[in-house]
Amino acid sequence: MATCYCYIDYDREIAIVAEIEEEGKKKIIGVGRLIADPEHETVEYAILVTDKYQNKEIGSYLTDYCLEISKKWGLKKVIAQTTSDNHRIISMFKKRDFKIEHDKETSTIYLEKNIG
C-alpha cells in the first residue's frame, strides 16, 4: 500500500500542491490529485484543503488547474465523489458543470464531467 503513495506513475498520476511560506517554512495547504485509468480515458480527481484555508478559493484554483491538466492529457471524463454533507465542494463542482448523482443509501455524491 505504501508503494502506491511513494512511487507515482507519471503517465497516469499527478498531485498538485498549494503551499505557503510561514515563518520561513513552506507548508502544504492543499492538494489536488489526478489518477487516470490504464486506458487513459477517465481520471479520478481528489482534493484536500486544510481547515484553516477553507473558503479562500484554494480548492477552486486546484480544481481548475487539474481540469486543465486532464484536458491536456486528452482524457474524456473526470470523476470524483464526496459525502452528501460536503456542500461547499458540491457547489464548486456544480459551478463547473459536473453531473451530480446522490446515492441515498450510502450518503455518497458521485460527480462526473465529460471533458473530451
C-alpha positions in Angstrom: 0.0 0.0 0.0 2.8 2.5 0.9 4.4 1.9 -2.5 1.3 3.4 -4.1 1.9 6.7 -2.3 5.7 6.7 -2.6 6.0 6.0 -6.4 4.0 7.9 -8.9 3.2 6.6 -12.4 3.9 9.9 -14.1 2.0 8.8 -17.3 -1.2 8.4 -15.2 -0.9 10.3 -11.9 -0.1 13.7 -10.7 -0.5 15.6 -7.4 -0.7 19.4 -7.5 0.0 21.1 -4.2 -0.8 24.6 -2.9 1.8 25.8 -0.5 2.5 28.9 1.6 5.5 30.1 3.5 5.1 30.9 7.2 8.0 31.9 9.3 10.5 30.8 6.7 9.0 27.3 6.3 6.9 26.0 3.4 3.6 24.4 4.3 1.3 22.5 2.1 -2.3 23.8 2.5 -4.0 21.9 -0.3 -3.6 19.0 -2.7 -5.4 18.1 -6.0 -4.7 14.6 -7.2 -5.4 13.0 -10.6 -5.2 9.3 -11.3 -6.1 8.2 -14.8 -7.3 4.7 -15.7 -4.9 2.5 -17.7 -6.8 3.3 -21.0 -6.2 7.0 -20.3 -9.9 7.9 -20.8 -11.2 8.6 -17.3 -9.5 10.3 -14.4 -10.4 10.3 -10.8 -10.0 13.6 -9.0 -9.5 14.1 -5.3 -8.9 17.3 -3.4 -8.0 18.3 0.1 -7.6 21.7 1.6 -6.6 22.2 5.2 -9.3 23.6 7.5 -7.5 27.0 8.1 -7.6 27.7 4.3 -11.1 26.6 3.5 -13.3 29.3 1.8 -10.3 31.0 0.3 -10.8 29.7 -3.3 -7.8 27.3 -3.0 -10.0 24.4 -3.9 -11.3 26.2 -6.9 -7.8 27.1 -8.1 -6.6 23.5 -7.6 -9.7 22.1 -9.4 -9.4 24.4 -12.4 -5.7 23.6 -12.8 -6.4 19.9 -12.5 -9.2 20.1 -15.1 -6.7 21.9 -17.5 -4.2 19.0 -17.0 -6.9 16.5 -17.6 -7.8 18.2 -20.9 -4.1 18.4 -21.9 -3.7 14.6 -21.2 -6.6 14.0 -23.7 -8.9 12.4 -21.1 -12.6 12.1 -21.8 -14.1 12.2 -18.3 -13.3 13.4 -14.8 -15.0 11.6 -11.8 -15.0 12.3 -8.1 -17.0 11.5 -5.1 -17.8 13.1 -1.7 -20.2 12.9 1.1 -23.7 14.5 0.8 -22.9 16.9 3.7 -19.9 18.5 1.9 -22.0 21.4 0.4 -19.0 23.6 -0.5 -17.3 21.0 -2.7 -20.7 20.0 -4.3 -21.3 23.7 -5.1 -17.8 24.1 -6.5 -18.4 21.1 -8.8 -21.9 22.4 -9.8 -20.3 25.7 -10.9 -18.0 23.6 -13.2 -21.0 21.8 -14.8 -20.3 18.4 -13.2 -23.2 15.9 -13.3 -24.2 15.1 -9.7 -25.8 11.8 -8.5 -26.8 11.1 -5.0 -26.7 7.6 -3.5 -29.1 7.9 -0.6 -28.2 4.5 0.9 -24.5 5.5 1.4 -24.9 9.3 1.5 -22.3 9.4 -1.3 -22.3 12.0 -4.0 -20.9 10.9 -7.4 -19.6 13.7 -9.6 -18.8 13.4 -13.3 -17.8 15.7 -16.1 -17.2 15.0 -19.8 -14.2 17.0 -21.0 -13.1 15.3 -24.2 
